[in-house]
Amino acid sequence: MRHEMITKAAERGEPTDPASYRHMLNDLNAKGAAKAARAIEAAMQSQMKGRRA
């Protein structure tokens, strides 16, 4: 998985040194966590609406 991400980054011409790669991973993790939180929140809200109806 990690090797694949580094390869893709290299193909796009992005820096692949460990420091910037780690930064990129942290950024992806933060985005993923925010996206997951929004998805969970939306699912909970739709469930609540379903119960009220």
PyMOL Python script that loads the backbone (N, CA, C, O; Angstrom):
from pymol import cmd

cmd.read_pdbstr("""\
ATOM      1  N   MET A   1       0.837  -1.204   0.000  1.00  0.00           N
ATOM      2  CA  MET A   1       0.000   0.000   0.000  1.00  0.00           C
ATOM      3  C   MET A   1       0.876   1.258   0.000  1.00  0.00           C
ATOM      4  O   MET A   1       0.706   2.139  -0.843  1.00  0.00           O
ATOM      5  N   ARG A   2       1.803   1.334   0.943  1.00  0.00           N
ATOM      6  CA  ARG A   2       2.654   2.526   1.027  1.00  0.00           C
ATOM      7  C   ARG A   2       3.516   2.680  -0.211  1.00  0.00           C
ATOM      8  O   ARG A   2       3.663   3.777  -0.752  1.00  0.00           O
ATOM      9  N   HIS A   3       4.084   1.566  -0.652  1.00  0.00           N
ATOM     10  CA  HIS A   3       4.947   1.605  -1.835  1.00  0.00           C
ATOM     11  C   HIS A   3       4.152   2.097  -3.038  1.00  0.00           C
ATOM     12  O   HIS A   3       4.648   2.875  -3.852  1.00  0.00           O
ATOM     13  N   GLU A   4       2.918   1.632  -3.135  1.00  0.00           N
ATOM     14  CA  GLU A   4       2.038   2.023  -4.236  1.00  0.00           C
ATOM     15  C   GLU A   4       1.792   3.535  -4.203  1.00  0.00           C
ATOM     16  O   GLU A   4       1.818   4.195  -5.242  1.00  0.00           O
ATOM     17  N   MET A   5       1.553   4.079  -3.005  1.00  0.00           N
ATOM     18  CA  MET A   5       1.310   5.519  -2.876  1.00  0.00           C
ATOM     19  C   MET A   5       2.548   6.315  -3.274  1.00  0.00           C
ATOM     20  O   MET A   5       2.439   7.344  -3.941  1.00  0.00           O
ATOM     21  N   ILE A   6       3.723   5.843  -2.868  1.00  0.00           N
ATOM     22  CA  ILE A   6       4.971   6.536  -3.217  1.00  0.00           C
ATOM     23  C   ILE A   6       5.160   6.513  -4.731  1.00  0.00           C
ATOM     24  O   ILE A   6       5.555   7.515  -5.326  1.00  0.00           O
ATOM     25  N   THR A   7       4.880   5.371  -5.348  1.00  0.00           N
ATOM     26  CA  THR A   7       5.024   5.240  -6.804  1.00  0.00           C
ATOM     27  C   THR A   7       4.096   6.212  -7.516  1.00  0.00           C
ATOM     28  O   THR A   7       4.504   6.886  -8.461  1.00  0.00           O
ATOM     29  N   LYS A   8       2.844   6.285  -7.064  1.00  0.00           N
ATOM     30  CA  LYS A   8       1.879   7.194  -7.690  1.00  0.00           C
ATOM     31  C   LYS A   8       2.314   8.646  -7.520  1.00  0.00           C
ATOM     32  O   LYS A   8       2.199   9.445  -8.449  1.00  0.00           O
ATOM     33  N   ALA A   9       2.813   8.985  -6.336  1.00  0.00           N
ATOM     34  CA  ALA A   9       3.282  10.348  -6.089  1.00  0.00           C
ATOM     35  C   ALA A   9       4.445  10.681  -7.016  1.00  0.00           C
ATOM     36  O   ALA A   9       4.522  11.786  -7.552  1.00  0.00           O
ATOM     37  N   ALA A  10       5.345   9.727  -7.201  1.00  0.00           N
ATOM     38  CA  ALA A  10       6.495   9.938  -8.075  1.00  0.00           C
ATOM     39  C   ALA A  10       6.037  10.138  -9.519  1.00  0.00           C
ATOM     40  O   ALA A  10       6.587  10.970 -10.241  1.00  0.00           O
ATOM     41  N   GLU A  11       5.039   9.380  -9.929  1.00  0.00           N
ATOM     42  CA  GLU A  11       4.514   9.513 -11.291  1.00  0.00           C
ATOM     43  C   GLU A  11       3.904  10.897 -11.514  1.00  0.00           C
ATOM     44  O   GLU A  11       3.979  11.443 -12.614  1.00  0.00           O
ATOM     45  N   ARG A  12       3.301  11.458 -10.469  1.00  0.00           N
ATOM     46  CA  ARG A  12       2.699  12.791 -10.583  1.00  0.00           C
ATOM     47  C   ARG A  12       3.745  13.891 -10.422  1.00  0.00           C
ATOM     48  O   ARG A  12       3.440  15.075 -10.566  1.00  0.00           O
ATOM     49  N   GLY A  13       4.978  13.491 -10.123  1.00  0.00           N
ATOM     50  CA  GLY A  13       6.049  14.463  -9.963  1.00  0.00           C
ATOM     51  C   GLY A  13       6.072  15.100  -8.590  1.00  0.00           C
ATOM     52  O   GLY A  13       6.678  16.156  -8.406  1.00  0.00           O
ATOM     53  N   GLU A  14       5.419  14.471  -7.621  1.00  0.00           N
ATOM     54  CA  GLU A  14       5.425  15.004  -6.260  1.00  0.00           C
ATOM     55  C   GLU A  14       6.672  14.508  -5.530  1.00  0.00           C
ATOM     56  O   GLU A  14       7.195  13.443  -5.860  1.00  0.00           O
ATOM     57  N   PRO A  15       7.153  15.262  -4.546  1.00  0.00           N
ATOM     58  CA  PRO A  15       8.342  14.821  -3.810  1.00  0.00           C
ATOM     59  C   PRO A  15       8.056  13.531  -3.051  1.00  0.00           C
ATOM     60  O   PRO A  15       6.978  13.368  -2.479  1.00  0.00           O
ATOM     61  N   THR A  16       9.018  12.617  -3.047  1.00  0.00           N
ATOM     62  CA  THR A  16       8.802  11.319  -2.399  1.00  0.00           C
ATOM     63  C   THR A  16       9.768  11.096  -1.243  1.00  0.00           C
ATOM     64  O   THR A  16       9.907   9.971  -0.765  1.00  0.00           O
ATOM     65  N   ASP A  17      10.444  12.162  -0.783  1.00  0.00           N
ATOM     66  CA  ASP A  17      11.339  11.975   0.359  1.00  0.00           C
ATOM     67  C   ASP A  17      10.480  11.730   1.608  1.00  0.00           C
ATOM     68  O   ASP A  17       9.350  12.211   1.687  1.00  0.00           O
ATOM     69  N   PRO A  18      11.017  10.979   2.583  1.00  0.00           N
ATOM     70  CA  PRO A  18      10.208  10.544   3.729  1.00  0.00           C
ATOM     71  C   PRO A  18       9.481  11.657   4.474  1.00  0.00           C
ATOM     72  O   PRO A  18       8.345  11.461   4.904  1.00  0.00           O
ATOM     73  N   ALA A  19      10.109  12.820   4.638  1.00  0.00           N
ATOM     74  CA  ALA A  19       9.478  13.894   5.408  1.00  0.00           C
ATOM     75  C   ALA A  19       8.198  14.392   4.736  1.00  0.00           C
ATOM     76  O   ALA A  19       7.156  14.508   5.381  1.00  0.00           O
ATOM     77  N   SER A  20       8.282  14.684   3.446  1.00  0.00           N
ATOM     78  CA  SER A  20       7.098  15.197   2.758  1.00  0.00           C
ATOM     79  C   SER A  20       6.066  14.088   2.586  1.00  0.00           C
ATOM     80  O   SER A  20       4.862  14.344   2.570  1.00  0.00           O
ATOM     81  N   TYR A  21       6.552  12.850   2.456  1.00  0.00           N
ATOM     82  CA  TYR A  21       5.639  11.717   2.324  1.00  0.00           C
ATOM     83  C   TYR A  21       4.844  11.540   3.611  1.00  0.00           C
ATOM     84  O   TYR A  21       3.641  11.277   3.579  1.00  0.00           O
ATOM     85  N   ARG A  22       5.530  11.686   4.750  1.00  0.00           N
ATOM     86  CA  ARG A  22       4.859  11.561   6.048  1.00  0.00           C
ATOM     87  C   ARG A  22       3.817  12.662   6.198  1.00  0.00           C
ATOM     88  O   ARG A  22       2.720  12.431   6.706  1.00  0.00           O
ATOM     89  N   HIS A  23       4.177  13.863   5.750  1.00  0.00           N
ATOM     90  CA  HIS A  23       3.248  14.993   5.810  1.00  0.00           C
ATOM     91  C   HIS A  23       2.010  14.696   4.968  1.00  0.00           C
ATOM     92  O   HIS A  23       0.883  14.978   5.376  1.00  0.00           O
ATOM     93  N   MET A  24       2.238  14.119   3.778  1.00  0.00           N
ATOM     94  CA  MET A  24       1.142  13.779   2.877  1.00  0.00           C
ATOM     95  C   MET A  24       0.236  12.735   3.533  1.00  0.00           C
ATOM     96  O   MET A  24      -0.988  12.828   3.442  1.00  0.00           O
ATOM     97  N   LEU A  25       0.836  11.747   4.190  1.00  0.00           N
ATOM     98  CA  LEU A  25       0.060  10.697   4.868  1.00  0.00           C
ATOM     99  C   LEU A  25      -0.788  11.296   5.980  1.00  0.00           C
ATOM    100  O   LEU A  25      -1.966  10.966   6.113  1.00  0.00           O
ATOM    101  N   ASN A  26      -0.185  12.185   6.784  1.00  0.00           N
ATOM    102  CA  ASN A  26      -0.923  12.820   7.875  1.00  0.00           C
ATOM    103  C   ASN A  26      -2.094  13.614   7.327  1.00  0.00           C
ATOM    104  O   ASN A  26      -3.182  13.610   7.903  1.00  0.00           O
ATOM    105  N   ASP A  27      -1.867  14.297   6.210  1.00  0.00           N
ATOM    106  CA  ASP A  27      -2.911  15.082   5.570  1.00  0.00           C
ATOM    107  C   ASP A  27      -4.047  14.167   5.133  1.00  0.00           C
ATOM    108  O   ASP A  27      -5.220  14.475   5.347  1.00  0.00           O
ATOM    109  N   LEU A  28      -3.691  13.040   4.519  1.00  0.00           N
ATOM    110  CA  LEU A  28      -4.705  12.080   4.069  1.00  0.00           C
ATOM    111  C   LEU A  28      -5.481  11.533   5.257  1.00  0.00           C
ATOM    112  O   LEU A  28      -6.702  11.393   5.190  1.00  0.00           O
ATOM    113  N   ASN A  29      -4.781  11.222   6.347  1.00  0.00           N
ATOM    114  CA  ASN A  29      -5.445  10.689   7.536  1.00  0.00           C
ATOM    115  C   ASN A  29      -6.419  11.706   8.111  1.00  0.00           C
ATOM    116  O   ASN A  29      -7.524  11.349   8.519  1.00  0.00           O
ATOM    117  N   ALA A  30      -6.013  12.971   8.145  1.00  0.00           N
ATOM    118  CA  ALA A  30      -6.883  14.018   8.673  1.00  0.00           C
ATOM    119  C   ALA A  30      -8.126  14.163   7.805  1.00  0.00           C
ATOM    120  O   ALA A  30      -9.240  14.273   8.317  1.00  0.00           O
ATOM    121  N   LYS A  31      -7.929  14.162   6.478  1.00  0.00           N
ATOM    122  CA  LYS A  31      -9.065  14.277   5.567  1.00  0.00           C
ATOM    123  C   LYS A  31      -9.989  13.077   5.722  1.00  0.00           C
ATOM    124  O   LYS A  31     -11.212  13.222   5.723  1.00  0.00           O
ATOM    125  N   GLY A  32      -9.401  11.895   5.852  1.00  0.00           N
ATOM    126  CA  GLY A  32     -10.192  10.675   5.996  1.00  0.00           C
ATOM    127  C   GLY A  32     -11.017  10.698   7.269  1.00  0.00           C
ATOM    128  O   GLY A  32     -12.181  10.296   7.268  1.00  0.00           O
ATOM    129  N   ALA A  33     -10.418  11.169   8.357  1.00  0.00           N
ATOM    130  CA  ALA A  33     -11.126  11.221   9.634  1.00  0.00           C
ATOM    131  C   ALA A  33     -12.288  12.204   9.562  1.00  0.00           C
ATOM    132  O   ALA A  33     -13.375  11.922  10.068  1.00  0.00           O
ATOM    133  N   ALA A  34     -12.063  13.357   8.936  1.00  0.00           N
ATOM    134  CA  ALA A  34     -13.117  14.360   8.808  1.00  0.00           C
ATOM    135  C   ALA A  34     -14.253  13.829   7.945  1.00  0.00           C
ATOM    136  O   ALA A  34     -15.428  14.025   8.253  1.00  0.00           O
ATOM    137  N   LYS A  35     -13.883  13.150   6.855  1.00  0.00           N
ATOM    138  CA  LYS A  35     -14.886  12.596   5.942  1.00  0.00           C
ATOM    139  C   LYS A  35     -15.706  11.529   6.661  1.00  0.00           C
ATOM    140  O   LYS A  35     -16.927  11.475   6.510  1.00  0.00           O
ATOM    141  N   ALA A  36     -15.040  10.687   7.438  1.00  0.00           N
ATOM    142  CA  ALA A  36     -15.726   9.622   8.171  1.00  0.00           C
ATOM    143  C   ALA A  36     -16.674  10.217   9.209  1.00  0.00           C
ATOM    144  O   ALA A  36     -17.794   9.736   9.382  1.00  0.00           O
ATOM    145  N   ALA A  37     -16.221  11.263   9.897  1.00  0.00           N
ATOM    146  CA  ALA A  37     -17.060  11.901  10.912  1.00  0.00           C
ATOM    147  C   ALA A  37     -18.321  12.482  10.277  1.00  0.00           C
ATOM    148  O   ALA A  37     -19.417  12.348  10.822  1.00  0.00           O
ATOM    149  N   ARG A  38     -18.160  13.132   9.117  1.00  0.00           N
ATOM    150  CA  ARG A  38     -19.326  13.691   8.419  1.00  0.00           C
ATOM    151  C   ARG A  38     -20.271  12.587   7.975  1.00  0.00           C
ATOM    152  O   ARG A  38     -21.489  12.729   8.087  1.00  0.00           O
ATOM    153  N   ALA A  39     -19.722  11.491   7.474  1.00  0.00           N
ATOM    154  CA  ALA A  39     -20.547  10.376   7.001  1.00  0.00           C
ATOM    155  C   ALA A  39     -21.336   9.768   8.155  1.00  0.00           C
ATOM    156  O   ALA A  39     -22.519   9.459   8.009  1.00  0.00           O
ATOM    157  N   ILE A  40     -20.681   9.596   9.299  1.00  0.00           N
ATOM    158  CA  ILE A  40     -21.348   9.024  10.472  1.00  0.00           C
ATOM    159  C   ILE A  40     -22.457   9.965  10.938  1.00  0.00           C
ATOM    160  O   ILE A  40     -23.560   9.524  11.263  1.00  0.00           O
ATOM    161  N   GLU A  41     -22.155  11.262  10.966  1.00  0.00           N
ATOM    162  CA  GLU A  41     -23.134  12.254  11.398  1.00  0.00           C
ATOM    163  C   GLU A  41     -24.355  12.239  10.474  1.00  0.00           C
ATOM    164  O   GLU A  41     -25.494  12.267  10.940  1.00  0.00           O
ATOM    165  N   ALA A  42     -24.108  12.196   9.173  1.00  0.00           N
ATOM    166  CA  ALA A  42     -25.200  12.175   8.196  1.00  0.00           C
ATOM    167  C   ALA A  42     -26.037  10.913   8.364  1.00  0.00           C
ATOM    168  O   ALA A  42     -27.264  10.964   8.284  1.00  0.00           O
ATOM    169  N   ALA A  43     -25.379   9.785   8.596  1.00  0.00           N
ATOM    170  CA  ALA A  43     -26.100   8.525   8.784  1.00  0.00           C
ATOM    171  C   ALA A  43     -26.965   8.585  10.035  1.00  0.00           C
ATOM    172  O   ALA A  43     -28.104   8.117  10.030  1.00  0.00           O
ATOM    173  N   MET A  44     -26.430   9.159  11.103  1.00  0.00           N
ATOM    174  CA  MET A  44     -27.190   9.263  12.348  1.00  0.00           C
ATOM    175  C   MET A  44     -28.399  10.168  12.162  1.00  0.00           C
ATOM    176  O   MET A  44     -29.486   9.861  12.651  1.00  0.00           O
ATOM    177  N   GLN A  45     -28.217  11.283  11.457  1.00  0.00           N
ATOM    178  CA  GLN A  45     -29.323  12.213  11.226  1.00  0.00           C
ATOM    179  C   GLN A  45     -30.416  11.567  10.394  1.00  0.00           C
ATOM    180  O   GLN A  45     -31.598  11.728  10.698  1.00  0.00           O
ATOM    181  N   SER A  46     -30.046  10.841   9.351  1.00  0.00           N
ATOM    182  CA  SER A  46     -31.046  10.206   8.496  1.00  0.00           C
ATOM    183  C   SER A  46     -31.778   9.116   9.276  1.00  0.00           C
ATOM    184  O   SER A  46     -32.963   8.874   9.045  1.00  0.00           O
ATOM    185  N   GLN A  47     -31.077   8.460  10.194  1.00  0.00           N
ATOM    186  CA  GLN A  47     -31.710   7.440  11.034  1.00  0.00           C
ATOM    187  C   GLN A  47     -32.744   8.090  11.949  1.00  0.00           C
ATOM    188  O   GLN A  47     -33.840   7.562  12.137  1.00  0.00           O
ATOM    189  N   MET A  48     -32.383   9.237  12.513  1.00  0.00           N
ATOM    190  CA  MET A  48     -33.296   9.955  13.404  1.00  0.00           C
ATOM    191  C   MET A  48     -34.545  10.381  12.637  1.00  0.00           C
ATOM    192  O   MET A  48     -35.661  10.239  13.136  1.00  0.00           O
ATOM    193  N   LYS A  49     -34.361  10.898  11.438  1.00  0.00           N
ATOM    194  CA  LYS A  49     -35.493  11.326  10.611  1.00  0.00           C
ATOM    195  C   LYS A  49     -36.396  10.139  10.315  1.00  0.00           C
ATOM    196  O   LYS A  49     -37.620  10.266  10.308  1.00  0.00           O
ATOM    197  N   GLY A  50     -35.787   8.988  10.073  1.00  0.00           N
ATOM    198  CA  GLY A  50     -36.543   7.775   9.774  1.00  0.00           C
ATOM    199  C   GLY A  50     -37.409   7.363  10.953  1.00  0.00           C
ATOM    200  O   GLY A  50     -38.532   6.893  10.771  1.00  0.00           O
ATOM    201  N   ARG A  51     -36.889   7.540  12.158  1.00  0.00           N
ATOM    202  CA  ARG A  51     -37.642   7.153  13.358  1.00  0.00           C
ATOM    203  C   ARG A  51     -38.801   8.112  13.601  1.00  0.00           C
ATOM    204  O   ARG A  51     -39.875   7.695  14.034  1.00  0.00           O
ATOM    205  N   ARG A  52     -38.587   9.394  13.324  1.00  0.00           N
ATOM    206  CA  ARG A  52     -39.628  10.402  13.555  1.00  0.00           C
ATOM    207  C   ARG A  52     -40.791  10.234  12.591  1.00  0.00           C
ATOM    208  O   ARG A  52     -41.951  10.416  12.958  1.00  0.00           O
ATOM    209  N   ALA A  53     -40.465   9.885  11.354  1.00  0.00           N
ATOM    210  CA  ALA A  53     -41.491   9.804  10.308  1.00  0.00           C
ATOM    211  C   ALA A  53     -42.481   8.668  10.573  1.00  0.00           C
ATOM    212  O   ALA A  53     -43.407   8.461   9.790  1.00  0.00           O
TER     213      ALA A  53
END
""", "prot")
cmd.dss("prot")
cmd.show_as("cartoon", "prot")
cmd.util.cbc("prot")
cmd.orient("prot")
